[in-house]
Amino acid sequence: MQQSSASNENAKGDKAFSSISLKSFITVMILLISILIISGALSYFIPSGSFEISESGVIIADSYVKGEVDGIAPWRVLTAPVRVFFSEDGITIIMICLFLLIMSGIFNLLEKTNGIKIFIGKLVRGIAKKDKILICLAVLVFMLFGSFFGMFEELITLLPLMIILTISLDMDTMMGLGICMLSACFGFAAAITNPFSVGLAASVAGIGVTDGVWLRIIYFALIYVTLCAFLLIYLHRIRKNPHLSPTYEEDLRKKESLDGVLKSETVGEDRTFKIYLVFFLTEIVILGIIATVPAISGYAIPILAASFLVGGISARLLVTKNAKNTFKHFLCGASAMLPAVLMIAVASSVKLVMVESEIIDTVMHFVIENLKDKNKFVAVILIYLLVLFLQFFIGSASAKIMLVMPIIMPIAAALGISPALVILVYCMADGFSDMIIPTNPILLVGLSIGNISYVKWLKWTLALQLIVFALTVLILLFAVTIGY
């Protein structure tokens, strides 16, 4: 007999669905604080400097003014994780933190009612023998959302579901992160019409979004094949020897709690499944609307946070018909993610320190000056490295475009480098590194949801990142050679 929802909840205790281990938290905080200190220390060796900004927010070429080697005050470095919430990026950081807390709270609610297990159980019994096809299709879908619509952060809402699905299919947490987070990020980087990179950069350059699209399509296909191959090879390895999984022990515990609902149906399962199916389909529809309606795309995070909050609580109440423990379990899930908020604050404060010390413009000026009189391929690689440097401190694709494109485009044109090639270089440098740079808040969000340490993630993805870097350099060499 199936237990009542209330007794099921009581049996589960108060442990949150997603939580961050103390070891992972300490490791990431040591790394982030070290980066923060280094960022401040650089101001004692690199002179400050700045470009003039036009009324439209665009940097004015040849307006760089060199300053002195002043060194930022130590107190500004120490207080940056607090002050960042009151900076120009403060609203965005607060929304990302709230988004993470709401997601964690809602998925904890759904897990406490067995809703997610029942939902996944239904899916697994239908696709268990087609897992490799599922991987390739899921990767394609997530990459297409990133490549065509510029969706990355928004797709993280589906990460908890993908992690449970992959564990249920005898994979592991890493596969869930790879299928969802890696795919969305790589699709964003292998942009075909991404409005936040290709679209905005094309507008700045004065060309059409479809100019040079043929090479971007080939590039997308190569990245897709590379990512699928990486995931399938990894799946073969852990199926042959499960102990090779970095999350083997943790996933065993998660799998034990899932086995009951995965192997057989229980009384009332159909009704629960339908309720949660409606909830998740509604979220997918909202994702689709955000992707296709530019007017609301800038409000994606608050819209998704609100829809998850309302939809998740409504689904739970429909399943349990008991509001007694709703607030308690939501707070338990949300509070488990509070350490991630601290990590996001420290990661985001690195940019604040660099901006206040005024050395970003100095580094950018140095690279731009070295672009002149170089051959095309060397110039293209320098642009690549410049964007990679900026990516460490400025995660926003749009912000970096407005920062560098107005200056780089005229220099590239003088060297005979087409705007389409500059855009391709920018997309390559802007996207993939999001999944390896520890100052990226969305990476920290994803690792927090999966309870994966940054060190484990780095070891797991490093080979893939090196392969992708080599592939992108080869594509750029080919593009320069054919005069793309």
HELIX and SHEET records of a PDB file:
HELIX    1   1 SER A    5  LYS A   12  1                                   8    
HELIX    2   2 LEU A   22  LEU A   42  1                                  21    
HELIX    3   3 PRO A   74  ARG A   83  1                                  10    
HELIX    4   4 VAL A   84  PHE A   86  5                                   3    
HELIX    5   5 GLY A   90  LYS A  112  1                                  23    
HELIX    6   6 GLY A  115  ILE A  127  1                                  13    
HELIX    7   7 ALA A  128  LYS A  130  5                                   3    
HELIX    8   8 ASP A  131  PHE A  149  1                                  19    
HELIX    9   9 GLU A  153  LEU A  158  5                                   6    
HELIX   10  10 LEU A  159  SER A  168  1                                  10    
HELIX   11  11 THR A  173  LEU A  177  1                                   5    
HELIX   12  12 GLY A  178  LEU A  182  3                                   5    
HELIX   13  13 SER A  183  ALA A  189  1                                   7    
HELIX   14  14 PRO A  195  GLY A  199  3                                   5    
HELIX   15  15 LEU A  200  ALA A  205  1                                   6    
HELIX   16  16 VAL A  213  LYS A  240  1                                  28    
HELIX   17  17 PRO A  242  LEU A  244  5                                   3    
HELIX   18  18 TYR A  248  LYS A  263  1                                  16    
HELIX   19  19 GLU A  269  THR A  292  1                                  24    
HELIX   20  20 PRO A  294  SER A  297  1                                   4    
HELIX   21  21 ALA A  300  THR A  320  1                                  21    
HELIX   22  22 THR A  326  SER A  335  1                                  10    
HELIX   23  23 LEU A  338  SER A  357  1                                  20    
HELIX   24  24 ILE A  360  LEU A  371  1                                  12    
HELIX   25  25 LYS A  376  GLN A  391  1                                  16    
HELIX   26  26 ALA A  397  ALA A  414  1                                  18    
HELIX   27  27 PRO A  419  GLY A  431  1                                  13    
HELIX   28  28 PHE A  432  MET A  435  5                                   4    
HELIX   29  29 PRO A  441  GLY A  450  1                                  10    
HELIX   30  30 TYR A  454  ILE A  482  1                                  29    
SHEET    1   A 2 GLY A  49  SER A  50  0                                        
SHEET    2   A 2 VAL A  65  LYS A  66 -1                                        
END                                                                             
